[in-house]
Amino acid sequence: MKNPLLKKLSWLVLLIAAAACSSESDPVANGGVGSNTQPSGLSCNSNGNAVDGARWISAWGVTHVTGTAPVDTTVRNIARITASGNAIRIRFLNLSDQPMDIGAAAVGIREGATGANLKLNTSKAITFNCGQTSATIPPQTESFYSDPILFKVDNQDDLAISLHVKGANNPGEFGATWIESYKLPNGSGNQTLEDSGAGYGLIDESRASTIPGTPIVCNGCTVYALRDIEVLTKDAKGAMVFLGSSSFHGYNTSQNAFKRISDLLSVRMLNEITRGQRDTIVNRGIGGDTLQNASATRLERDVFDTKGVSSVVVWVTNDLSSRTADEVIANYQDVIAKAHAKGINVYCPTWIPGAQSSQANLNGERAKLNDWILNSGECDGVADYNGEVEAPGGLTFLPQYNSGDSIHSNDAGHELWAGVTPLNEWVSKGKP
């Protein structure tokens, strides 16, 4: 199709068709929803499924990154969810300027702590647009839903979302994680319903080593096309989103070990908070980001558009390399005002020594910012992560928590931070 206008019109028709049979539960967001029923018994109109106290809440999510697209093969995306329920739906994203062709999709439970093997007899096909086995996700699409699917999940299950990435012209649309995902060699075609993980390599085809003293390269730590996994659940009352930079993302924690603050807090949530009163955990951390950028470009999509969001933990900590404390405080105040307008609480950990330039430590800008976080009362809750790991003099980490690069903490630091987070207070706090 060479005519640009005809090409745009064809995608508009596709979007209208998808919206007419969307599984999204918010008719305002989609301009209407369909009423067909899948063979599973779940209505394609998810409003009909939110009964008996259960509702759709995001139980896992990522931040968008780009990379090299798989070619006519099957990817097996791994995601650890943070709620239990009897139905799920998958939310996809395609921010590129070209369509994404998904030839088939399936969900299963991963067997073991790593690898692409599935537990036997757990695989189930995922459908789209009220029963279609394939889908084309249009360009510049921030949210594209699968149909709801009857699939029992338990909190802390490792789900495997297998996608046949059809053809050779798909965009390189990924999400940033800190555990490995996998793919078969290019040209392997559709093997989405196979339980075996034989033949799968890392999704980014890398086993790169890391230069000592620099952040660890997390090999294969992306998922293809996924944005969120939502669970129809009575387990949780809302979602707690972690909007952060490299420390929330997981730099220099153990790969595949679920040692990040958010991972550890999801276990605390399960063990310490009564069912029905919990929050799910959605980690939107990405390396190198600043609060200035995150508040301007990621707040709406990564926080406010998270299904069921009730709070956001803000720890995007690279600004002080080039900005003042007052400028960063203004960003916090903007985030707080926008979040409060939507009934969302904002929680603020203090900034650690390595998360900005040494000059900010020497001239007192980091101390000024941390004083505002702890004492201004503008955040709905705080956690003094800095006070737990800062070495005397305020220029670096205590050695037992330094990962080796004097920028990020090791597993022990994340465990410490998760332990001092006032989780019960944050989860039980009323809306602003």
Protein Blocks (a to p, Z undefined) as FASTA:
>chain_A
ZZlklmmmmmmmmmmmmmmmccbfblklnopacfbdcfkopafblmlmmgghiacddfbd
cddddddddehiadddddddfbdcfbdcdddddfbfbdcddfbdcddddedjedjbdceh
kaccddeehhiabdcddehiabdcdddddddddehiacddddddehjkbccdddddfbdc
ddddehklpaklpmblghiacfklpacdcdehiacddehiacehiabdcdddfkbgbdcd
ddddfklnogoiaehklpafklmmmmmmmmmpcghiaccdddfbdehiafklmmmmmmmm
mmmmpghiabdcdddfklmmmpcfklmmmmmmmmmmmmmmnopacddddddfklpcfklm
mnommmmmmmmmmmnomagbdcdfklmmmcghilaccfklmgolomaccfklmmmmmmmp
cfklmmmpccZZ
